[in-house]
Amino acid sequence: MSLSLTMKELLAPWLDVPPAFADIAVQQLELDSRKVAAGTTFVAIKGHAIDGRQFIDSAICQGSNAVIAQACQVKPHGLIELQGEVAILYIADLGDILSQLAGRLYAQHNNQLIGVTGTNGKTTITQLIAQWLELVNCRAAVMGTTGNGFLSDLKPAANTTGNAVDVQRTIADLADQGAQYTALEVSSHGLVQGRVKALPFTAGVFTNLSRDHLDYHGTMEEYAEAKFTLFTQHVCQHPIINVDDAVGAQWLTKLDNAVAVSLQPQTNPDSVWAKQVHYSEQGIDIEFDGMFGSGQFHAALIGEFNASNLMLALATLLTLGIDKQLLLETAPRLVPVLGRMELFANQGKAKVVVDYAHTPDALEKALQALRVHCQGQLWVIFGCGGDRDKGKRPMMAEIGERLADHVILSDDNPRSEDSAEIVRDMLAGMHSAQKAVVEHDRFKALQYAVAHADAQDIILLAGKGHEEYQVLANETIHYSDRESAQQLLGLV
């Protein structure tokens, strides 16, 4: 990818750059001074935790050819300073316009964007969409929790939704590698902080809304409003809404051009719904009807919420004009997403299902889904993150006690909190707390469950999914639920 604008061209909407600085070549933008190399243009903004303007000197020392910095009272909009031969241009409200500014450099491509927001299901739906597109011979990439790139070669991502510059640059890089479509997980943080503000979404998908991130948003109302902005304050050509969710049903009344998706019959002419859903150990069979006509397909996924995920992915692709018959023919080749209701089994031992469920709603749905498939007893192992919403801890423990036959409480990224204190918060939500097994070491917790469970039992190992780490107070150590399951079941 070879991109370049002059400083005058880049900043044209916000600043008339004087002739002396107009022809500075901008080929690469960078927010992190540590990543600056010769010829990089450093962007210095005041972030939520760090003020990038403190690192201007460092960026210049590393070879930055110019700096675009956030203006303030002392350094007002339009001020241009010289540090040696390097120009520092100050722009008002730089954080708010960052996505648009980065888009002027990077958004020179035909990569169609599909944004997926909601509490649960974002990773599964983006990856189902990308899988399905690849199966019908379209090049498709993803950006989100499990990484960025094509599914065969995902690169780790620090956040579900990266910063505004990285998002624009990554989309352009993927287009340069041949991506015709990119499905992005769009977090509430990313929406509030303007990280996807200038992206033109061909389609936007809403999955569901339940308790999460209240440590950041404060209330469920503010959390919901953050999600809704994908459809109201961003360019979103085709909203695809899960109306089985109460919030989604409410939003549908406010969106003129939305496609309603449901597992129940609908009278809305702009909808796609399931006429019949059949669940088995082999997967899910769905017969559907709606605005794109009728059809039926099979996919090797587990659980009711995955039926909803499949319907949302299908409705999105049909809305984008993908041939329906091709989608139905290729659906049986879809595979479960890494760490999302991922089944590990070996003869003579209990089945282990690894899932990312780390919210009350996700844990409840995962346990309900597995109960349908469980011929023996249902076990659950989970914890709650430290330095995060404490209110969900007793809620999740109550759900585990109510829906599983055996509950083991363990650690899940305790961070700076005392893990024993986290477990005490969880135990407070249980009626018979003495029946719960507490084992802080997740490997030993699974080891206990595998040793005590019968062959027909199912063990849900919830909370970490694809993650390969455990975040402690002073360090991050390697740990993987998937590796634990494979080792303890004798699969490696």
ZIDA-V665027 format. One record per backbone hydrogen bond with DSSP energy under -0.5 kcal/mol. NH is the residue of the N-H (numbers start at 0). CO is the residue of the C=O. If there is no record, write none. Layout:
((NH,CO) (NH,CO))
This chain:
((2,0) (4,25) (6,23) (7,21) (9,5) (10,6) (11,7) (11,8) (13,10) (14,10) (16,14) (20,17) (21,17) (22,18) (23,20) (25,4) (26,24) (26,38) (29,40) (32,30) (34,31) (35,32) (38,62) (39,36) (40,27) (41,39) (41,65) (42,29) (43,41) (43,67) (44,42) (46,44) (46,49) (51,44) (51,49) (53,50) (54,51) (55,52) (58,54) (59,55) (60,56) (61,57) (62,59) (63,58) (64,39) (65,39) (66,86) (67,41) (68,66) (68,88) (69,43) (70,90) (71,74) (75,73) (77,89) (78,75) (80,87) (82,85) (83,81) (84,82) (85,82) (86,64) (87,80) (88,66) (88,86) (89,78) (89,87) (90,68) (93,90) (95,92) (96,92) (97,93) (97,94) (100,96) (101,97) (102,98) (103,99) (104,100) (104,101) (105,101) (106,102) (107,105) (108,106) (111,109) (111,179) (112,199) (113,181) (114,112) (114,202) (115,183) (116,204) (118,207) (124,120) (125,121) (126,122) (127,123) (128,124) (129,125) (130,126) (131,127) (132,128) (133,129) (134,130) (135,131) (136,133) (137,132) (139,137) (140,180) (141,148) (142,182) (143,146) (146,143) (147,154) (148,141) (152,149) (154,147) (166,162) (167,163) (168,164) (169,165) (170,166) (171,167) (172,168) (173,169) (174,170) (175,171) (176,172) (177,174) (178,173) (179,138) (180,138) (181,111) (182,140) (183,113) (183,181) (184,142) (185,115) (185,183) (186,184) (190,186) (191,187) (192,188) (193,190) (194,189) (195,189) (196,193) (198,195) (200,198) (200,234) (201,112) (201,199) (202,112) (203,237) (204,114) (205,239) (206,116) (206,204) (215,212) (216,212) (217,213) (218,216) (222,218) (223,219) (224,220) (225,221) (226,222) (227,223) (228,224) (229,226) (230,227) (231,227) (232,228) (234,198) (235,233) (236,200) (237,201) (239,203) (240,238) (240,258) (241,205) (242,240) (242,260) (243,260) (244,241) (248,244) (249,245) (250,246) (251,247) (252,248) (252,249) (253,250) (254,250) (254,251) (255,253) (257,254) (258,238) (259,257) (259,269) (260,240) (261,271) (270,268) (271,259) (272,288) (273,261) (274,272) (274,286) (275,286) (277,284) (279,282) (282,279) (283,298) (284,277) (285,296) (286,275) (287,294) (288,272) (290,270) (292,289) (294,287) (296,285) (298,283) (299,333) (300,298) (305,302) (306,302) (307,303) (308,304) (309,305) (310,306) (311,307) (312,308) (313,309) (314,310) (315,311) (316,312) (317,313) (318,314) (319,315) (320,317) (321,316) (326,322) (327,323) (328,324) (329,325) (330,326) (332,329) (333,330) (339,336) (340,338) (341,353) (342,340) (343,351) (348,345) (350,456) (351,343) (352,458) (353,341) (353,351) (354,352) (354,460) (355,338) (362,358) (363,359) (364,360) (365,361) (366,362) (367,363) (368,364) (369,365) (370,366) (371,367) (372,368) (372,369) (373,369) (374,372) (374,455) (375,455) (378,376) (378,457) (379,405) (380,459) (381,407) (385,412) (387,384) (391,388) (392,389) (393,389) (394,390) (395,391) (396,392) (397,393) (398,394) (399,395) (400,396) (401,397) (402,398) (403,399) (404,377) (405,377) (407,379) (408,436) (409,381) (410,439) (411,383) (414,470) (416,413) (418,416) (420,417) (421,417) (422,418) (423,419) (424,420) (425,421) (426,422) (427,423) (428,425) (429,426) (434,431) (435,432) (436,406) (438,408) (438,436) (441,439) (444,440) (445,441) (446,442) (447,443) (448,444) (449,445) (450,446) (451,447) (452,448) (456,453) (457,376) (458,350) (459,378) (459,457) (460,352) (460,458) (461,380) (461,459) (462,354) (464,354) (466,463) (469,476) (471,469) (471,474) (476,469) (476,474) (478,467) (480,466) (483,479) (484,480) (485,481) (486,482) (487,483) (488,484) (489,486) (490,485) (491,485))
